[in-house]
Amino acid sequence: MSITRSPDDTARPVLRRAVRLHLSAWPGYAAAGWGFLFAVPSFVWATGSTFGARTTVSPSLVQLARDGVPWFVAVLVVTGFLKLVGALLGIGLTRARGARISRFMVFCGGGSAILLTWHGGLFVVHGVLAEAGAVSVEPDLAALTSWYLYLWGPWFIVGGLAFAGATALYVRPRGDRRELRLYGAVGALGALILSVTSAATGIG
């Protein structure tokens, strides 16, 4: 006896697979949106405008932007482009790519996740300690504590989690996932070493 399948029976698995692929792409798009949005202030401040910076960023940095100090403008432009690269990385992680590109993207995705989460975590921890009076804050920076605690810290953490999710979901269905996980781990470890070194030396 043969079993005849209706078109609906055939279509359901395809539809479920398409839905899973669509949902797995959301962290990548979230990371891309995060990167694009975060690039905007860098380019705006590079023009000499301090819109949105006067009450949320260190006064010394605001002054550098206002004065158009060349090296600081260069830093803003470079960081702006790096954020755009991060946005492209997020888009890249939304669908399967070739082996070489996949290794590079997973390496960068793992590193980005750690760098951003660490950076945001430091802001939150320092903000909590400052609000509790456990650490001293310079008078001209006291007003910024809440911004770093409730805005910049969570913002970086959200970006880190988006890249972490996008990278993990990109790796999961692939046949070479063991190799890709190794690249992701190396990128994450490198970022962690860089972050710890930066925090210990006070650079960055």
Backbone as CSV, one residue per row, in Angstrom:
resi,resn,N_x,N_y,N_z,CA_x,CA_y,CA_z,C_x,C_y,C_z
1,MET,0.855,-1.189,0.000,0.000,0.000,0.000,0.896,1.246,0.000
2,SER,0.604,2.190,-0.862,1.382,3.432,-0.906,0.638,4.526,-0.170
3,ILE,1.419,5.393,0.446,0.832,6.509,1.197,1.008,7.778,0.381
4,THR,-0.082,8.410,0.083,-0.035,9.643,-0.704,-0.024,10.846,0.224
5,ARG,0.939,11.687,0.011,1.037,12.895,0.839,0.375,14.060,0.131
6,SER,-0.353,14.804,0.901,-0.987,15.989,0.341,0.039,17.102,0.211
7,PRO,-0.210,18.099,-0.638,0.707,19.240,-0.758,0.961,19.934,0.575
8,ASP,-0.068,19.933,1.452,0.101,20.577,2.761,1.123,19.838,3.603
9,ASP,1.096,18.487,3.533,2.051,17.693,4.312,3.479,17.949,3.854
10,THR,3.656,18.152,2.561,4.990,18.417,2.020,5.448,19.825,2.351
11,ALA,4.515,20.749,2.360,4.870,22.155,2.555,5.212,22.480,3.999
12,ARG,4.606,21.744,4.946,4.808,22.084,6.352,6.269,22.022,6.787
13,PRO,7.003,20.918,6.489,8.418,20.894,6.908,9.234,22.019,6.288
14,VAL,8.940,22.336,5.030,9.654,23.424,4.359,9.361,24.744,5.043
15,LEU,8.087,24.949,5.397,7.698,26.187,6.063,8.353,26.303,7.430
16,ARG,8.355,25.187,8.186,8.979,25.216,9.513,10.471,25.521,9.406
17,ARG,11.122,24.924,8.401,12.549,25.161,8.213,12.797,26.623,7.850
18,ALA,11.940,27.186,7.010,12.091,28.588,6.617,11.901,29.513,7.813
19,VAL,10.928,29.178,8.669,10.685,29.994,9.866,11.882,29.944,10.800
20,ARG,12.464,28.732,10.974,13.639,28.598,11.843,14.800,29.424,11.312
21,LEU,15.014,29.365,9.988,16.102,30.141,9.391,15.861,31.631,9.567
22,HIS,14.595,32.032,9.414,14.256,33.448,9.557,14.502,33.918,10.988
23,LEU,14.065,33.133,11.959,14.239,33.512,13.361,15.710,33.516,13.756
24,SER,16.493,32.587,13.217,17.910,32.523,13.572,18.686,33.705,13.020
25,ALA,18.110,34.422,12.060,18.804,35.573,11.473,18.618,36.842,12.297
26,TRP,17.643,36.866,13.192,17.334,38.097,13.922,18.498,38.627,14.751
27,PRO,19.255,37.790,15.470,20.395,38.344,16.213,21.402,39.042,15.302
28,GLY,21.614,38.497,14.104,22.524,39.139,13.161,22.012,40.495,12.716
29,TYR,20.723,40.572,12.422,20.145,41.861,12.041,20.163,42.841,13.216
30,ALA,19.962,42.316,14.427,20.036,43.175,15.614,21.446,43.733,15.777
31,ALA,22.459,42.882,15.566,23.847,43.336,15.650,24.138,44.375,14.575
32,ALA,23.593,44.155,13.376,23.794,45.112,12.290,23.155,46.456,12.624
33,GLY,21.916,46.415,13.115,21.253,47.657,13.504,22.000,48.374,14.605
34,TRP,22.505,47.609,15.569,23.302,48.182,16.660,24.516,48.899,16.099
35,GLY,25.220,48.256,15.168,26.418,48.862,14.593,26.111,50.127,13.814
36,PHE,25.062,50.086,12.981,24.702,51.265,12.195,24.304,52.433,13.102
37,LEU,23.474,52.154,14.107,23.039,53.213,15.016,24.210,53.807,15.790
38,PHE,25.120,52.947,16.236,26.236,53.408,17.052,27.261,54.174,16.221
39,ALA,27.268,53.952,14.908,28.208,54.676,14.046,27.799,56.135,13.868
40,VAL,26.511,56.410,13.966,26.018,57.769,13.714,26.660,58.810,14.628
41,PRO,26.676,58.620,15.970,27.298,59.636,16.828,28.766,59.878,16.500
42,SER,29.500,58.834,16.131,30.920,59.007,15.819,31.106,59.979,14.663
43,PHE,30.326,59.807,13.602,30.464,60.678,12.442,29.920,62.075,12.725
44,VAL,28.840,62.151,13.509,28.280,63.462,13.866,29.278,64.253,14.699
45,TRP,29.860,63.615,15.701,30.817,64.310,16.563,32.112,64.640,15.824
46,ALA,32.444,63.868,14.797,33.647,64.151,14.007,33.507,65.455,13.229
47,THR,32.270,65.897,12.993,32.052,67.158,12.282,32.209,68.370,13.194
48,GLY,32.376,68.139,14.494,32.489,69.235,15.446,31.223,69.451,16.244
49,SER,30.137,68.790,15.828,28.892,68.883,16.588,29.017,68.070,17.869
50,THR,28.436,68.573,18.932,28.441,67.836,20.203,27.017,67.448,20.600
51,PHE,26.148,67.346,19.600,24.760,66.979,19.855,24.690,65.626,20.556
52,GLY,24.021,65.593,21.688,23.867,64.363,22.440,25.061,63.971,23.274
53,ALA,26.144,64.732,23.178,27.370,64.359,23.899,27.590,65.184,25.159
54,ARG,27.060,66.393,25.175,27.400,67.314,26.267,27.022,66.779,27.643
55,THR,25.938,66.030,27.723,25.497,65.538,29.037,25.728,64.042,29.230
56,THR,26.232,63.357,28.199,26.370,61.901,28.291,27.804,61.401,28.161
57,VAL,28.736,62.294,27.799,30.124,61.893,27.563,31.045,62.793,28.370
58,SER,32.221,62.285,28.697,33.204,63.035,29.474,33.450,64.421,28.879
59,PRO,33.442,65.475,29.703,33.649,66.840,29.211,34.939,67.011,28.420
60,SER,35.996,66.303,28.802,37.263,66.433,28.078,37.125,65.936,26.641
61,LEU,36.350,64.878,26.445,36.131,64.362,25.096,35.232,65.293,24.292
62,VAL,34.239,65.862,24.962,33.357,66.824,24.299,34.157,68.021,23.808
63,GLN,35.093,68.494,24.626,35.916,69.636,24.248,36.802,69.307,23.048
64,LEU,37.354,68.108,23.022,38.185,67.695,21.886,37.371,67.693,20.594
65,ALA,36.136,67.216,20.673,35.274,67.195,19.491,34.896,68.604,19.071
66,ARG,34.569,69.443,20.046,34.176,70.817,19.750,35.317,71.595,19.103
67,ASP,36.537,71.350,19.578,37.706,72.060,19.039,38.202,71.465,17.730
68,GLY,37.677,70.324,17.354,38.099,69.693,16.106,39.553,69.268,16.107
69,VAL,40.041,68.787,17.248,41.432,68.337,17.353,41.655,67.205,16.337
70,PRO,42.621,67.371,15.425,42.776,66.425,14.305,42.865,64.955,14.703
71,TRP,43.696,64.649,15.711,43.859,63.236,16.052,42.576,62.644,16.623
72,PHE,41.808,63.488,17.345,40.570,62.987,17.930,39.502,62.812,16.856
73,VAL,39.480,63.729,15.891,38.557,63.585,14.765,38.867,62.300,13.999
74,ALA,40.172,62.029,13.822,40.578,60.796,13.137,40.107,59.567,13.904
75,VAL,40.228,59.620,15.227,39.767,58.500,16.058,38.262,58.290,15.889
76,LEU,37.511,59.384,15.880,36.059,59.282,15.721,35.689,58.675,14.371
77,VAL,36.380,59.115,13.321,36.087,58.596,11.982,36.427,57.110,11.891
78,VAL,37.596,56.750,12.410,38.013,55.342,12.367,37.043,54.465,13.155
79,THR,36.673,54.911,14.360,35.736,54.111,15.157,34.367,54.036,14.482
80,GLY,33.986,55.115,13.801,32.725,55.086,13.067,32.734,54.021,11.983
81,PHE,33.840,53.951,11.235,33.944,52.933,10.187,34.026,51.527,10.775
82,LEU,34.686,51.387,11.927,34.745,50.074,12.579,33.345,49.608,12.984
83,LYS,32.523,50.546,13.434,31.153,50.196,13.796,30.352,49.775,12.562
84,LEU,30.630,50.430,11.425,29.973,50.023,10.184,30.429,48.631,9.755
85,VAL,31.716,48.348,9.952,32.222,47.004,9.666,31.509,45.981,10.555
86,GLY,31.301,46.358,11.824,30.559,45.482,12.727,29.143,45.238,12.232
87,ALA,28.522,46.286,11.681,27.175,46.128,11.135,27.180,45.150,9.962
88,LEU,28.187,45.263,9.093,28.297,44.333,7.964,28.550,42.904,8.448
89,LEU,29.314,42.781,9.535,29.541,41.458,10.125,28.218,40.853,10.590
90,GLY,27.390,41.681,11.233,26.085,41.200,11.677,25.246,40.699,10.514
91,ILE,25.246,41.452,9.408,24.498,41.025,8.221,25.084,39.729,7.667
92,GLY,26.423,39.651,7.662,27.077,38.451,7.151,26.713,37.202,7.921
93,LEU,26.434,37.356,9.195,26.113,36.206,10.044,24.659,35.743,9.923
94,THR,23.898,36.364,9.040,22.488,35.989,8.904,22.269,34.832,7.943
95,ARG,23.290,34.477,7.149,23.126,33.363,6.209,24.452,32.660,5.975
96,ALA,24.390,31.433,5.488,25.596,30.616,5.322,26.539,31.225,4.287
97,ARG,27.828,31.176,4.589,28.871,31.666,3.683,29.881,30.544,3.439
98,GLY,30.895,30.851,2.621,31.950,29.886,2.358,32.805,29.637,3.588
99,ALA,33.652,28.613,3.505,34.431,28.185,4.671,35.362,29.280,5.183
100,ARG,36.118,29.908,4.290,37.087,30.920,4.728,36.393,32.129,5.340
101,ILE,35.367,32.611,4.662,34.634,33.769,5.185,33.968,33.415,6.507
102,SER,33.462,32.206,6.614,32.811,31.776,7.856,33.792,31.789,9.016
103,ARG,34.992,31.272,8.780,35.994,31.263,9.851,36.317,32.679,10.307
104,PHE,36.477,33.584,9.336,36.791,34.979,9.664,35.645,35.630,10.431
105,MET,34.416,35.411,9.962,33.265,36.041,10.614,33.064,35.513,12.029
106,VAL,33.219,34.215,12.211,33.031,33.638,13.547,34.129,34.112,14.492
107,PHE,35.353,34.213,13.994,36.456,34.754,14.795,36.129,36.179,15.248
108,CYS,35.706,37.011,14.301,35.367,38.405,14.630,34.119,38.488,15.500
109,GLY,33.144,37.620,15.243,31.923,37.625,16.043,32.187,37.276,17.492
110,GLY,33.021,36.261,17.719,33.371,35.897,19.093,34.130,37.000,19.798
111,GLY,35.062,37.617,19.076,35.823,38.720,19.665,34.952,39.920,19.977
112,SER,34.053,40.263,19.045,33.159,41.407,19.256,32.254,41.188,20.460
113,ALA,31.747,39.979,20.598,30.851,39.674,21.719,31.541,39.919,23.055
114,ILE,32.781,39.452,23.181,33.508,39.623,24.442,33.897,41.071,24.665
115,LEU,34.429,41.728,23.638,34.856,43.124,23.789,33.708,44.016,24.247
116,LEU,32.571,43.889,23.587,31.439,44.760,23.902,30.836,44.439,25.264
117,THR,30.671,43.154,25.548,30.085,42.772,26.837,30.988,43.179,27.994
118,TRP,32.286,42.979,27.830,33.245,43.378,28.868,33.194,44.884,29.088
119,HIS,33.236,45.630,27.994,33.234,47.092,28.077,31.975,47.579,28.784
120,GLY,30.824,47.060,28.367,29.575,47.453,29.006,29.507,47.025,30.452
121,GLY,30.023,45.840,30.748,30.032,45.362,32.127,30.849,46.251,33.041
122,LEU,31.989,46.726,32.543,32.812,47.642,33.342,32.061,48.930,33.648
123,PHE,31.360,49.458,32.640,30.579,50.680,32.856,29.520,50.465,33.934
124,VAL,28.824,49.333,33.851,27.750,49.053,34.808,28.310,48.860,36.214
125,VAL,29.369,48.068,36.335,29.958,47.809,37.654,30.479,49.099,38.273
126,HIS,31.193,49.889,37.471,31.713,51.154,38.001,30.573,52.088,38.382
127,GLY,29.517,52.102,37.568,28.376,52.954,37.876,27.692,52.552,39.169
128,VAL,27.533,51.250,39.373,26.914,50.759,40.610,27.763,51.136,41.814
129,LEU,29.069,50.942,41.705,29.969,51.274,42.815,29.967,52.770,43.094
130,ALA,29.928,53.569,42.033,29.914,55.024,42.211,28.612,55.482,42.856
131,GLU,27.497,54.911,42.403,26.202,55.281,42.978,26.120,54.876,44.450
132,ALA,26.794,53.786,44.795,26.781,53.311,46.182,27.803,54.027,47.052
133,GLY,28.631,54.871,46.429,29.648,55.597,47.178,30.871,54.768,47.515
134,ALA,31.004,53.611,46.864,32.146,52.731,47.150,33.416,53.189,46.457
135,VAL,33.265,53.957,45.378,34.430,54.509,44.681,34.211,56.003,44.498
136,SER,35.302,56.740,44.479,35.203,58.187,44.304,35.176,58.530,42.819
137,VAL,34.467,59.595,42.502,34.349,60.060,41.122,34.701,61.534,41.084
138,GLU,35.467,61.930,40.078,35.831,63.340,39.951,34.568,64.182,39.801
139,PRO,34.564,65.387,40.391,33.356,66.220,40.381,32.777,66.459,38.986
140,ASP,33.653,66.673,37.988,33.139,66.970,36.650,32.581,65.729,35.945
141,LEU,32.805,64.553,36.537,32.287,63.315,35.952,31.118,62.734,36.739
142,ALA,30.831,63.318,37.902,29.782,62.772,38.771,28.424,62.735,38.074
143,ALA,28.138,63.765,37.285,26.841,63.829,36.616,26.705,62.782,35.514
144,LEU,27.837,62.211,35.086,27.807,61.242,33.996,27.614,59.808,34.474
145,THR,27.736,59.596,35.780,27.676,58.230,36.315,26.404,57.507,35.896
146,SER,25.281,58.170,36.018,24.005,57.536,35.673,23.925,57.197,34.187
147,TRP,24.492,58.073,33.349,24.466,57.809,31.912,25.244,56.541,31.581
148,TYR,26.402,56.379,32.196,27.214,55.192,31.925,26.588,53.938,32.539
149,LEU,25.905,54.118,33.660,25.265,52.980,34.321,24.013,52.521,33.583
150,TYR,23.183,53.467,33.157,21.887,53.113,32.593,21.810,53.192,31.070
151,LEU,22.777,53.852,30.427,22.735,53.968,28.964,23.898,53.241,28.299
152,TRP,25.107,53.772,28.504,26.250,53.236,27.756,26.580,51.798,28.150
153,GLY,26.543,51.497,29.441,26.830,50.129,29.864,25.872,49.120,29.251
154,PRO,24.563,49.280,29.463,23.606,48.358,28.850,23.680,48.336,27.325
155,TRP,23.968,49.504,26.728,24.056,49.567,25.264,25.164,48.648,24.740
156,PHE,26.332,48.706,25.371,27.433,47.838,24.961,27.100,46.369,25.219
157,ILE,26.464,46.089,26.335,26.109,44.705,26.661,25.115,44.151,25.646
158,VAL,24.135,44.949,25.269,23.162,44.513,24.259,23.873,44.191,22.946
159,GLY,24.817,45.055,22.552,25.579,44.785,21.337,26.367,43.493,21.444
160,GLY,27.007,43.284,22.589,27.774,42.061,22.791,26.906,40.819,22.726
161,LEU,25.740,40.879,23.345,24.831,39.729,23.328,24.293,39.467,21.925
162,ALA,24.061,40.540,21.165,23.580,40.371,19.790,24.625,39.652,18.939
163,PHE,25.885,40.062,19.061,26.947,39.398,18.298,27.158,37.965,18.776
164,ALA,27.040,37.747,20.081,27.179,36.387,20.613,26.082,35.479,20.063
165,GLY,24.848,35.964,20.097,23.735,35.177,19.583,23.846,34.920,18.094
166,ALA,24.220,35.961,17.339,24.351,35.812,15.890,25.429,34.797,15.539
167,THR,26.542,34.852,16.253,27.645,33.925,15.986,27.266,32.495,16.346
168,ALA,26.640,32.321,17.503,26.248,30.977,17.945,25.236,30.348,16.990
169,LEU,24.258,31.125,16.548,23.236,30.589,15.654,23.782,30.351,14.254
170,TYR,24.808,31.109,13.874,25.440,30.888,12.575,26.189,29.553,12.566
171,VAL,26.851,29.256,13.670,27.682,28.050,13.758,26.838,26.784,13.908
172,ARG,25.750,26.864,14.643,25.006,25.670,15.070,24.616,24.716,13.946
173,PRO,24.072,25.175,12.805,23.609,24.206,11.803,24.690,23.711,10.840
174,ARG,25.896,24.233,10.939,26.922,23.920,9.950,27.622,22.589,10.243
175,GLY,28.042,21.923,9.170,28.753,20.673,9.328,30.152,20.851,9.891
176,ASP,30.738,22.035,9.664,32.090,22.313,10.177,32.042,23.105,11.480
177,ARG,30.986,22.901,12.271,30.794,23.724,13.464,31.895,23.542,14.509
178,ARG,32.503,22.352,14.577,33.582,22.166,15.552,34.758,23.078,15.238
179,GLU,35.120,23.136,13.973,36.220,24.016,13.567,35.849,25.476,13.787
180,LEU,34.618,25.835,13.441,34.183,27.221,13.602,34.139,27.620,15.075
181,ARG,33.718,26.699,15.922,33.702,27.001,17.358,35.105,27.292,17.868
182,LEU,36.093,26.608,17.317,37.480,26.862,17.700,37.889,28.275,17.306
183,TYR,37.523,28.692,16.099,37.836,30.054,15.661,37.120,31.081,16.536
184,GLY,35.870,30.802,16.865,35.140,31.712,17.741,35.762,31.807,19.116
185,ALA,36.210,30.664,19.639,36.841,30.647,20.963,38.159,31.410,20.954
186,VAL,38.927,31.262,19.867,40.197,31.992,19.761,39.939,33.494,19.707
187,GLY,38.943,33.906,18.922,38.598,35.320,18.858,38.143,35.854,20.198
188,ALA,37.321,35.079,20.900,36.825,35.496,22.213,37.956,35.577,23.229
189,LEU,38.865,34.590,23.201,39.986,34.595,24.139,40.914,35.771,23.874
190,GLY,41.178,36.044,22.605,42.016,37.194,22.268,41.401,38.494,22.748
191,ALA,40.087,38.624,22.559,39.393,39.826,23.012,39.422,39.942,24.527
192,LEU,39.290,38.810,25.211,39.320,38.827,26.673,40.693,39.256,27.182
193,ILE,41.754,38.716,26.580,43.113,39.100,26.983,43.334,40.586,26.745
194,LEU,42.891,41.073,25.575,43.028,42.492,25.260,42.259,43.346,26.257
195,SER,41.053,42.927,26.607,40.212,43.693,27.527,40.807,43.739,28.927
196,VAL,41.267,42.584,29.408,41.858,42.525,30.747,43.135,43.355,30.802
197,THR,43.960,43.253,29.762,45.196,44.035,29.707,44.896,45.524,29.696
198,SER,43.884,45.905,28.908,43.493,47.311,28.833,43.012,47.825,30.181
199,ALA,42.201,47.015,30.873,41.690,47.427,32.184,42.810,47.504,33.215
200,ALA,43.756,46.574,33.146,44.841,46.534,34.129,45.822,47.683,33.953
201,THR,46.041,48.079,32.694,47.014,49.143,32.417,46.383,50.526,32.363
202,GLY,45.036,50.562,32.303,44.360,51.849,32.218,44.377,52.441,30.832
203,ILE,44.742,51.633,29.828,44.774,52.104,28.449,43.475,51.699,27.777
204,GLY,42.794,52.661,27.171,41.553,52.352,26.473,40.325,52.545,27.342
